[in-house]
Structure formats: C-alpha cells, structure tokens
Amino acid sequence: MERYLDENEVEYDKPDLSHTQALGLQSNVVASLPSVHLLPAITDYSDEIDRRSSSSTFRRLMGNLSERILEKDPRFAELQRALETIRGLLNRVTGEGKPDRIASLSAVEAKIAELLQRVMPSVQKVCLAVEVQEITDMFSGGVSIAVDDGVETDVLAKGHGLQRCIVFTLLQTLILNERNQLVPTQDQDIRIDKPIILLVEEPELYIHPQLGKLFFDVMRDFSKTDQVIYSTHSPLFVDAYESEQVSIVTKVSVAEGTKVCNCDVRAFDDLEERKIFQGFTKLNPAINELFFARRVLLVEGPEDLIAITAVLQKVGLIKHRVEELDWSVIPCGGKQSIPFFQRVLNAFKIPYTVLHDLDIESGMAEDKKNITIKENDAIRRLAGTRLIHTFPVNLEHSLGLTDHFRDQYDAHRFFSISENITEDVVKIIQGVFA
C-alpha cells in the first residue's frame, strides 16, 4: 500500500476504495455494476464524439475499450509503473522504490505558504497534490480520430452518418476484444467482470438503409456479451423472430401515461417450431410496419390493398394511402397465412381486423368446402371479439368478374378506372373503416 505525507510530515495510507461503502454497498460490488452508455437521437452527433466533452458516449466507450484491452496487454505493467513514477515525482509519496519529489514543487509550496502567512498568520504549511489520471481516463480523454475518406480531417469535420459509424465501430472493436480476436493474449479466459449496457435511440438516424442492416448486426453481436436496449421507428430494426426481445411502447394519453407491451409467447403455444419459423420469415421490413401501427387490417394479398386504396380514394376518405386513416393494411400472402399474423398481433395486443374471401359458393366439391370452412373458422376463432369482414365469395366475384386477377399489375389497371368499382365492394370496404 502506498504511503503519503500530510502537511505535518505525518505518513498516512492511501485509502483502499475497495473496502469503503457507497449507498450501503461494498465498493467492489458497486464497481461490478454495469457501465451504462447512451447514444441519443440528437441532431448534432459531433457532441458524442468530441473528445473535449467529459461525459460523451465516445469518451466513455474509449474508456471501456482501454479497460478491456490494455489490461490484457503483457506490457500493461509498464504503463502502471510509469504512472507511479510520475505520481512520485509530483507528490509526497513514501515507500520502498518511490522516487523523490522534484524540488521545484516543494519550493513553490514554501513560497505560497510564506505569502499566505502574511495575511493568515495561523497558516503553518501548504501542500500541493497533483492529480495524475488513471490509464482509463487518459485513454478516453486524450484520443482523437482522423479519417481519410478522400480528405484526411478530424472526424468532427465529417458528416453525421460517418460520425455515428465511428461510435458503432468502437462497439465492433469491443465485440472483437470480448472474443479475444483483437489483441493476442495467452489467457483466453480473461473477461472484465463489469458488463456494458448500451442504450441507443433510433439507430437508423443519419445512415443509409443498407448500413442500417449492418448496424443491426453489430448490436446483435454486442448483445452476446453485453446488453443492448434500443428504441426505433424503423421496421429494419425489428427482428420479429426474436419476439420475446421486442416490446411495443405507446403513450395513449397523458392520463394513462406510457405503456410497454411485451410479447405474450402463449400465442404460439400450439404451433410446432417449424410453423413458427415459417411464419416469422414472412415478416419482412415492409410487413414489420404492423409493430408501429395504431390499427391493422389483415388481407389476403396485394390485390386487396390495391382495391382498398382505390375504393377509399373514390369515396373521398383518403387522398393517397390508407395510413392517412391511422390504419396499416398488411397483405399476408394468402388466406392460409392470416392466422399466423393474427397470432403475432394477439401476442402484442395490437388492434386489428381481418378482410378475407369467404370462398364459399354453390356447387363446390364437399371436401374443398370443408377445407375452406375450416380455414374461415380458424381466422374467426383467433380473432375472438375482433371484427371479421368478408367478400361473400371473393373480391373478383363482388366486382362482377369471373376470373381472378392474374397479378398486381392486372389489379392496378382494373382499379385505375373508378367506374369498375361496384357498390358491393364499396359497401364492404367502407364497412371496415366505419
């Protein structure tokens, strides 16, 4: 333990903080608590990587990087000895092998004391103590980054997208370090016990959608050793297959406050794993919009969406798209897929209704009719008290057509002529949004 001299030349021990208490806890317990970093959704991201900002996420990440990397380096002890030498040269430190303090500082102390005694005779001595930063603090506060993207300049002079990329690159560096893939070390089991909790507001800001996918992968990798919590308005950053890790945060009113809805996995209890996997593979970024919707309308296919948009435009309820009514229309890729989407919406308590073809007509084969009735019943059973709307046979039949639309283009051409839309179809679709 280091020995220090006070103003009366009396030796005292440097306090061992690991044996003190803070908030009723041993400091070694406090020291093992997670380190929390926030990447906020800000308009000027340069503040986060400005090394002059004492509490920026950039500096704190650099501190974590040094703590987790430098201590693995075999020459780390040299850095520690060098700092101890500096402390000894600048302060009154005693002990075996400690260097003598430089004389000029003692002379300065004496002169200050002499001048002070002229106005305060009771003053006997003045002691100067020079604070020497720890290695972690030096690393986090003294590192600047220059980037050459055609012109080499400080990263603070770059755009917001590149600045945020720098912070995400630091995260990737931490990941590699945790896997012992960054700095060669003989001890493959080294692991700093202080984990990181990374909080990210809207990771999609300032970046291209393609980079967004890569950032999502970075956060997922980071979560294997530490914890990541992020908020997003981008369907790209929702992995529906990891439904237990997804929460929907809403604020209905000031009185009700903010509510968090987690996934109720019981909605998938009676499905085998293969069916669950196949169902979630249908939730691409476009479909993921349902997680952000106030109300959802499930339909069979894209032709239904074209029909709904055309009808609502015709009756003047919307100008361009259904979202103007706070609805999201989700084509499920066929009636058979609707029940899985219902399970997802049920699991997250997202309000929804369903519009599908009844597919029952006179003269159809009995076995086909039974299969169709079973499909319709499955949709109605999962809907519970939610509304179900149907075309009596199918959309085309209600339009007076004998054949199905061949594709979306065929439907688009048909509905581009307002006179083609029948009153039956208008009545059914208006009933959904009534």
Secondary structure by P-SEA (a helix, b strand, c coil): cbbbbcccccccccccccccccccccaaaaaacbbbbbbcccccccccccccccccaaaaaaaaaaaaccccccaaaaaaaaaaaaaaacccccccccccccaaaaaaaaaaaaaaaaccccccbbbbbbbbbcaaaaaaccbbbbbccccccccccccaaaaaaaaaaaaaaaaaaaaccccccccccccccbbbbbbbccccccccaaaaaaaaaaaaaaaccbbbbbcccccccccccccccbbbbbbccccccbbbbcccccccccccaaaaaaaaaaccccccccccccbbbbbccaaaaaaaaaaaaaacccccccccccbbbbbcccccaaaaaaaaaaaacccbbbbbbccccccccaaaaaaaaaaaaaaaaaaccbbbbbcccccccccccccccccaaaaaaaacccccccaaaaaaaaaaac
